[in-house]
C-alpha cells in the first residue's frame, strides 16, 4: 500500500476516490462523506492527494490524524492535466496524474486555528464591501432629492439626522421610516467591523510568529495576519525563496522571457490575492510618507528616501512592499526577528 496514490475529488455531497497502484487505476468510485471517513479508518497508510478547495483542509487534517500521508494540490494544475470532459471521475483521475508529475509543488494547507483566523479576515472584508455599498446607496438616493452629502454638513451621519428631524422637507412618514432603517443597518455593519477588528487584535497576541511581523515598516495588525496566513500557512504555495512569494502576490514585474532573452513587463493586474497586495502597498505608502517627512533614523529610511528621489513615492511603496514580503518570508521560515538597522550617530 506504500506505493498507492489516491486522488480525491471533493464535491458537495459526493466524494470521488481514485486509487492508483502498480501503474494502473485500481478503482474510481464515489462515496458519501460518512463512507469516506470509514474508508480512511480501515485502509492502511496510503498517499492521499486532495484538490485544494473549501473543505480540503478539514479532510487533510482528518486523513493525517488516521495515519495517512495527505497532501493538497493546486486546482489549476489538475484542470490543466484533466483529459476529456469535466466529471468527478475525470477530476479524481487528473488529481492522481498531476501528483505523479516530476517536481510537482503541493500546498501545505492550514490548521484549524489558522482557518479560524482567516475566517475572521474574510468576514471583515465582506462587511467592508457591504458598508461601502450601503453608504453609496444612501448618498445616491438622497441626491435624488437634492440632499447633498459632504464633510461640511456633517457627512452622511449629519445629513441623515438632519433629514429625519426636518419636518418641512416634504418627505413622507414611510420614507423616513425606511431611511431610518437603512441608516441603522449601515451602523450595524460599522459596528460589526469594529468587533472583527477587536477579534483580530486579540487573536494576534496568541500567535507569536504573527505578532513579530508587526515590527516591519508599514505592517499593522491586518497586514501581519494576512502575511502570516499567506506565507506562514503556505496559502499561496510552498516557496524556496522570498522573491518567489513576492512574485506570487504580484509585487514583481511580469516576466515574458524566451530564447534566452529576459523581458520584464509591468506589475501584473490580475493576481490571486489582490486585496493582500493592495493592503501591503497601502501600508508601505504610509511608511514611505513617514520616511520622507522626518529625519532618517534607520538605513531603510535612507534607502526609501533615495528611491523616492529616483522613482517617486508610488514605485518606492511597491518596492518596500516587495521587500516586506521577502523579509516576512525569511522571518517565518527561519524563525528570526526583525530589527531595523539604525543610522550611525
C-alpha positions, 0 to 999 in steps of 0.5 A: 500500500506504500506505493498507492496514490489516491486522488480525491475529488471533493464535491458537495455531497459526493466524494470521488476516490481514485486509487492508483497502484502498480501503474494502473487505476485500481478503482474510481468510485464515489462515496458519501462523506460518512463512507469516506471517513470509514474508508480512511479508518480501515485502509492502511497508510496510503498517499492521499492527494486532495484538490485544494478547495473549501473543505480540503483542509478539514479532510487533510487534517482528518486523513493525517490524524488516521495515519495517512500521508495527505497532501493538497494540490493546486486546482489549476494544475489538475484542470490543466492535466484533466483529459476529456470532459469535466466529471468527478471521475475525470477530476479524481483521475487528473488529481492522481496524474498531476501528483505523479508529475516530476517536481510537482509543488503541493500546498501545505494547507492550514490548521484549524486555528489558522482557518479560524483566523482567516475566517475572521479576515474574510468576514471583515472584508465582506462587511467592508464591501457591504458598508461601502455599498450601503453608504453609496446607496444612501448618498445616491438616493438622497441626491435624488432629492437634492440632499447633498452629502459632504464633510461640511454638513456633517457627512452622511451621519449629519445629513441623515439626522438632519433629514429625519428631524426636518419636518418641512422637507416634504418627505413622507412618514414611510420614507423616513421610516425606511431611511431610518432603517437603512441608516441603522443597518449601515451602523450595524455593519460599522459596528460589526467591523469594529468587533472583527477588528477587536477579534483580530487584535486579540487573536494576534497576541496568541500567535507569536510568529504573527505578532513579530511581523508587526515590527516591519515598516508599514505592517499593522495588525491586518497586514501581519495576519494576512502575511502570516496566513499567506506565507506562514500557512503556505496559502499561496504555495510552498516557496524556496525563496522570498522573491518567489512569494513576492512574485506570487502576490504580484509585487514583481514585474511580469516576466515574458522571457524566451530564447534566452532573452529576459523581458520584464513587463509591468506589475501584473493586474490580475493576481490571486490575492489582490486585496493582500497586495493592495493592503501591503502597498497601502501600508508601505505608502504610509511608511514611505510618507513617514520616511520622507517627512522626518529625519532618517533614523534607520538605513531603510529610511535612507534607502526609501528616501533615495528611491523616492528621489529616483522613482517617486513615492508610488514605485518606492511603496511597491518596492518596500512592499516587495521587500516586506514580503521577502523579509516576512518570508525569511522571518517565518521560515527561519524563525528570526526577528526583525530589527531595523538597522539604525543610522550611525550617530 
